[in-house]
């Protein structure tokens, strides 16, 4: 069995009954995924994988068949990646290093990638940003789906640090990264992943579109949502496209150095160098 949850008789019964309701989407997804060599690892990473088409997934408003399509397209995208180790990291049960970088005062940070181990409803792959002491600063969960015959990247979850991480830690990390806060760094990784994959459409879930805003989760899971997705996407220049999603830009425009006050130019140059380093690190994973 995938995990301890499946030892519960009532859980297995619920799965059976829901499978009768969502027979086509459930069997199509499981039959396709079960042919993969890494299927046992996927089940190890996401113990609720078999039920993903039967409940809210990625964003509100998706039908069961659309949920199955989204999941299957993500793994088709993984299979098409030029670097097998990159594909493995995106579906790994444990986080694997995607890229590392050093910043001000020799502070070190690592972006990890894994299967959506603790965010299974929000997508298939999670990126994690950790400080040199392994403190988790931010995480982002996404899936690559098919829309109108083209791949699109949908961010179903974006979280800051855990409650036990103080604001001072985030301030220090932002200062060390020349004004780039942790969530922004993960967004840069996403922008570059999309660019290298030829994906031009990037979407972020809205406050109302998050799966935990569905009626069945609103009381039990809604408390896990702290920061506003809508406000964050707006700050990046995103445009609302319906009640459940925002259309994000393909990347963030950089200020011209000449337009920046002279006393701040050195800081911005270092910021741009860090952004270039992140871009090169992601690009290198597509050139192996």
C-alpha positions as a printed NumPy array, in Angstrom:
array([[  0.   ,   0.   ,   0.   ],
       [  1.19 ,   3.58 ,  -0.716],
       [  1.22 ,   4.584,   2.962],
       [ -0.328,   4.198,   6.428],
       [ -3.429,   6.102,   5.343],
       [ -4.391,   3.205,   3.091],
       [ -4.448,   0.77 ,   6.018],
       [ -7.609,   2.524,   7.206],
       [-10.656,   0.648,   6.032],
       [-12.852,   3.737,   5.775],
       [-10.273,   5.494,   3.573],
       [-10.136,   2.532,   1.188],
       [-13.924,   2.414,   1.11 ],
       [-14.117,   6.128,   0.27 ],
       [-11.611,   5.61 ,  -2.535],
       [-13.65 ,   2.722,  -3.939],
       [-16.911,   4.671,  -3.871],
       [-15.346,   7.801,  -5.355],
       [-13.701,   5.697,  -8.043],
       [-17.153,   4.555,  -9.121],
       [-18.164,   8.207,  -9.435],
       [-14.95 ,   9.276, -11.185],
       [-14.185,   5.988, -12.928],
       [-12.916,   7.346, -16.234],
       [-10.523,   9.965, -14.836],
       [ -9.251,   7.73 , -12.017],
       [ -8.529,   4.686, -14.179],
       [ -7.033,   6.745, -17.023],
       [ -4.611,   8.48 , -14.684],
       [ -3.61 ,   5.36 , -12.762],
       [ -3.271,   3.152, -15.838],
       [ -0.987,   5.708, -17.476],
       [  1.131,   6.453, -14.413],
       [  1.445,   2.792, -13.412],
       [  3.373,   2.137, -16.629],
       [  6.132,   4.483, -15.474],
       [  9.338,   3.03 , -14.047],
       [  9.217,   5.6  , -11.24 ],
       [  5.592,   4.881, -10.265],
       [  6.601,   3.267,  -6.933],
       [  8.595,   6.413,  -6.097],
       [  5.64 ,   8.62 ,  -6.991],
       [  3.438,   6.638,  -4.621],
       [  6.096,   6.899,  -1.946],
       [  6.264,  10.67 ,  -2.402],
       [  2.523,  11.246,  -2.709],
       [  0.569,   8.62 ,  -0.817],
       [ -2.73 ,  10.159,  -1.924],
       [ -1.789,  10.134,  -5.62 ],
       [ -4.551,   7.623,  -6.543],
       [ -7.272,   9.998,  -5.291],
       [ -5.989,  13.217,  -6.882],
       [ -8.576,  13.328,  -9.657],
       [-11.365,  12.804,  -7.123],
       [-10.926,  16.037,  -5.16 ],
       [ -9.86 ,  19.655,  -5.581],
       [ -6.482,  19.918,  -7.318],
       [ -4.186,  22.741,  -8.471],
       [ -6.952,  25.359,  -8.684],
       [-10.651,  25.354,  -7.987],
       [-12.979,  24.881, -10.912],
       [-11.284,  21.911, -12.594],
       [-13.417,  18.91 , -13.469],
       [-12.172,  15.38 , -12.761],
       [-11.123,  14.826, -16.367],
       [ -9.245,  18.139, -16.406],
       [ -7.452,  17.188, -13.2  ],
       [ -6.343,  13.911, -14.792],
       [ -5.173,  15.765, -17.909],
       [ -3.165,  18.222, -15.805],
       [ -1.417,  15.476, -13.841],
       [ -0.584,  13.362, -16.892],
       [  0.703,  16.325, -18.898],
       [  3.068,  17.276, -16.085],
       [  4.772,  13.884, -16.222],
       [  4.869,  13.997, -20.012],
       [  6.682,  17.329, -19.619],
       [  9.132,  15.738, -17.181],
       [  9.838,  12.944, -19.655],
       [ 10.659,  15.503, -22.349],
       [ 13.25 ,  17.362, -20.243],
       [ 16.771,  17.043, -21.698],
       [ 18.385,  16.306, -18.324],
       [ 17.209,  13.045, -16.738],
       [ 18.559,  14.085, -13.338],
       [ 16.478,  17.266, -13.498],
       [ 13.357,  15.229, -14.239],
       [ 14.14 ,  12.902, -11.338],
       [ 14.532,  15.822,  -8.939],
       [ 11.079,  17.136,  -9.912],
       [  9.483,  13.82 ,  -8.918],
       [ 11.799,  12.777,  -6.083],
       [ 10.328,  11.774,  -2.695],
       [ 13.139,  13.762,  -1.04 ],
       [ 14.354,  17.25 ,  -2.026],
       [ 17.36 ,  17.314,  -4.359],
       [ 19.553,  20.334,  -5.048],
       [ 18.58 ,  22.312,  -8.139],
       [ 21.111,  25.131,  -7.754],
       [ 23.21 ,  26.863,  -5.113],
       [ 24.404,  30.441,  -4.834],
       [ 26.383,  32.632,  -2.448],
       [ 25.436,  36.212,  -1.602],
       [ 26.45 ,  39.111,   0.61 ],
       [ 28.676,  38.27 ,   3.587],
       [ 29.271,  34.8  ,   2.123],
       [ 25.726,  33.669,   2.912],
       [ 24.787,  30.484,   1.061],
       [ 21.385,  29.428,  -0.256],
       [ 20.083,  26.379,  -2.093],
       [ 17.014,  25.85 ,  -4.235],
       [ 15.818,  22.265,  -3.941],
       [ 13.228,  20.418,  -6.009],
       [ 11.043,  17.443,  -5.159],
       [  7.681,  15.882,  -5.75 ],
       [  4.873,  17.814,  -4.052],
       [  5.307,  15.706,  -0.932],
       [  3.443,  17.982,   1.481],
       [  1.407,  19.942,  -1.033],
       [ -0.193,  17.224,  -3.138],
       [ -3.376,  19.215,  -3.781],
       [ -1.408,  22.22 ,  -5.085],
       [  0.518,  20.551,  -7.907],
       [  3.094,  17.883,  -8.742],
       [  6.477,  19.517,  -8.076],
       [  7.692,  21.729,  -5.23 ],
       [ 10.672,  24.083,  -5.177],
       [ 12.192,  24.883,  -1.78 ],
       [ 14.547,  27.728,  -0.839],
       [ 16.734,  27.001,   2.171],
       [ 19.452,  29.014,   3.887],
       [ 22.889,  27.618,   4.613],
       [ 21.725,  26.39 ,   8.029],
       [ 18.875,  24.5  ,   6.297],
       [ 16.192,  26.96 ,   7.433],
       [ 13.246,  26.797,   5.036],
       [ 12.546,  30.293,   3.691],
       [  9.902,  29.647,   1.039],
       [  8.311,  26.918,  -1.061],
       [  6.422,  26.925,  -4.359],
       [  4.32 ,  24.123,  -5.857],
       [  3.402,  23.936,  -9.539],
       [  2.283,  21.751, -12.405],
       [  2.85 ,  22.047, -16.137],
       [ -0.499,  21.566, -17.866],
       [ -1.777,  21.658, -21.429],
       [ -3.993,  24.509, -22.559],
       [ -5.07 ,  24.996, -26.17 ],
       [ -2.387,  22.615, -27.374],
       [  0.427,  24.429, -25.544],
       [  2.142,  23.85 , -22.214],
       [  1.351,  26.304, -19.429],
       [  2.826,  26.47 , -15.944],
       [  0.352,  26.839, -13.077],
       [  1.471,  27.729,  -9.548],
       [ -0.982,  26.168,  -7.12 ],
       [  0.809,  27.097,  -3.901],
       [  3.382,  29.6  ,  -2.646],
       [  4.296,  29.587,   1.028],
       [  6.673,  31.478,   3.272],
       [  8.588,  30.015,   6.218],
       [  7.125,  28.036,   9.076],
       [  5.762,  29.82 ,  12.144],
       [  8.915,  29.194,  14.147],
       [ 11.004,  31.224,  11.673],
       [ 11.008,  34.864,  12.744],
       [ 10.6  ,  37.887,  10.5  ],
       [ 14.179,  38.874,  11.212],
       [ 15.364,  35.73 ,   9.441],
       [ 13.469,  36.715,   6.293],
       [ 14.737,  40.299,   6.541],
       [ 18.312,  39.063,   6.815],
       [ 17.869,  36.75 ,   3.832],
       [ 16.345,  39.56 ,   1.774],
       [ 19.197,  41.867,   2.719],
       [ 21.779,  39.201,   1.879],
       [ 20.135,  38.699,  -1.524],
       [ 20.359,  42.415,  -2.362],
       [ 16.676,  43.14 ,  -1.796],
       [ 15.262,  39.981,  -3.37 ],
       [ 12.927,  38.309,  -0.888],
       [ 12.702,  34.492,  -0.789],
       [  9.43 ,  34.091,  -2.703],
       [ 10.773,  36.375,  -5.428],
       [ 13.85 ,  34.168,  -5.81 ],
       [ 11.674,  31.087,  -6.312],
       [  9.656,  33.022,  -8.897],
       [ 12.884,  33.747, -10.775],
       [ 13.603,  30.02 , -10.843],
       [ 10.097,  29.416, -12.233],
       [ 10.461,  32.129, -14.877],
       [ 13.678,  30.527, -16.069],
       [ 12.293,  26.979, -15.972],
       [  9.421,  28.143, -18.147],
       [ 11.753,  29.988, -20.497],
       [ 14.046,  27.   , -20.955],
       [ 11.012,  24.754, -21.559],
       [  9.514,  27.07 , -24.153],
       [  6.546,  27.86 , -21.895],
       [  5.211,  31.386, -22.322],
       [  2.021,  31.129, -20.234],
       [  2.491,  31.217, -16.451],
       [ -0.438,  31.384, -14.043],
       [ -0.734,  31.82 , -10.301],
       [ -3.676,  30.697,  -8.215],
       [ -5.845,  33.453,  -6.742],
       [ -7.038,  33.72 ,  -3.159],
       [-10.445,  32.347,  -4.135],
       [ -8.946,  29.84 ,  -6.552],
       [ -6.772,  28.067,  -4.011],
       [ -7.916,  24.5  ,  -3.383],
       [ -8.281,  25.164,   0.345],
       [-10.92 ,  27.796,  -0.452],
       [-13.246,  25.059,  -1.672],
       [-16.208,  24.599,   0.647],
       [-15.069,  21.178,   1.872],
       [-11.695,  22.588,   2.984],
       [-12.624,  26.147,   3.95 ],
       [-12.884,  25.426,   7.678],
       [-10.358,  22.603,   8.07 ],
       [ -7.591,  23.828,   5.751],
       [ -8.348,  27.497,   5.123],
       [ -6.43 ,  28.514,   8.228],
       [ -3.209,  27.452,   6.478],
       [ -3.518,  30.403,   4.081],
       [ -1.883,  33.46 ,   5.61 ],
       [ -0.526,  35.826,   2.932],
       [ -2.684,  37.062,   0.063],
       [ -1.929,  35.517,  -3.317],
       [ -3.841,  38.3  ,  -5.059],
       [ -1.706,  41.029,  -3.501],
       [  1.517,  39.202,  -4.295],
       [  0.634,  38.595,  -7.949],
       [ -0.504,  42.201,  -8.342],
       [  2.857,  43.388,  -7.008],
       [  4.495,  41.502,  -9.883],
       [  2.296,  43.119, -12.506],
       [  0.102,  40.039, -13.039],
       [ -3.363,  40.352, -14.56 ],
       [ -6.484,  38.671, -13.224],
       [ -7.957,  36.128, -15.642],
       [-11.121,  34.945, -13.967],
       [-11.952,  34.294, -10.343],
       [ -9.397,  31.558,  -9.786],
       [ -6.162,  32.56 , -11.567],
       [ -3.756,  35.355, -12.387],
       [ -1.721,  35.558, -15.591],
       [  1.885,  36.261, -14.613],
       [  4.479,  37.977, -16.784],
       [  7.056,  35.721, -18.433],
       [  9.717,  37.501, -16.392],
       [ 10.391,  40.634, -14.4  ],
       [ 11.731,  43.685, -16.204],
       [ 14.916,  45.158, -14.794],
       [ 15.367,  48.832, -14.169],
       [ 17.893,  50.597, -16.356],
       [ 20.994,  51.356, -14.302],
       [ 20.901,  54.991, -15.436],
       [ 17.426,  55.4  , -13.929],
       [ 18.6  ,  54.267, -10.481],
       [ 19.948,  56.72 ,  -7.919],
       [ 23.752,  56.634,  -7.98 ],
       [ 24.033,  55.581,  -4.327],
       [ 21.912,  52.477,  -5.042],
       [ 23.505,  51.385,  -8.308],
       [ 26.11 ,  49.115,  -6.76 ],
       [ 23.403,  47.227,  -4.867],
       [ 21.296,  46.841,  -8.011],
       [ 24.269,  45.611, -10.013],
       [ 24.853,  42.89 ,  -7.435],
       [ 21.144,  42.049,  -7.524],
       [ 21.26 ,  41.724, -11.301],
       [ 24.368,  39.545, -11.027],
       [ 22.491,  37.235,  -8.665],
       [ 19.561,  37.06 , -11.085],
       [ 22.   ,  36.223, -13.885],
       [ 23.526,  33.503, -11.725],
       [ 20.11 ,  31.945, -11.109],
       [ 19.336,  32.091, -14.819],
       [ 22.655,  30.472, -15.736],
       [ 22.181,  27.783, -13.089],
       [ 18.769,  26.814, -14.469],
       [ 19.95 ,  27.065, -18.075],
       [ 22.873,  24.734, -17.366],
       [ 20.442,  21.988, -16.323],
       [ 18.91 ,  22.12 , -19.805],
       [ 22.248,  21.859, -21.638],
       [ 23.529,  18.525, -20.335]])
